[in-house]
Amino acid sequence: MLIHDEEDDCFGLWMIHDGRLTEIPLPRTRRAYWKGPHNEEFPPDPGILNRTDGAPIDWPAAAAS
C-alpha cells in the first residue's frame, strides 16, 4: 500500500510481512516521532516522513524507546 496526499507527496510504503503490516523504508526519507505519553488519552503518533535530499529539516527531538 502506498500512502500519499492530493499533491502526490509520498507518506510511506506498507506491506504485509510475516503476517504483520510493516513499513518499507524508502530511499532518501526519514521518519521522525514526537515523544509523549502513549495511552488512551494520547494514542501513538505515527510520526512524519520527510525527504532527506532537499533543504535541511527541522527534526523533532528523538523519542525515548
Long-range contacts (C-beta under 8 A, 24 or more apart in sequence): 10-49, 11-49, 12-49, 28-52, 28-53, 30-57, 30-59, 32-59, 32-60, 33-60, 33-62, 33-63, 34-60, 34-61, 34-63, 35-60, 35-61, 35-62, 35-63, 35-64, 36-63
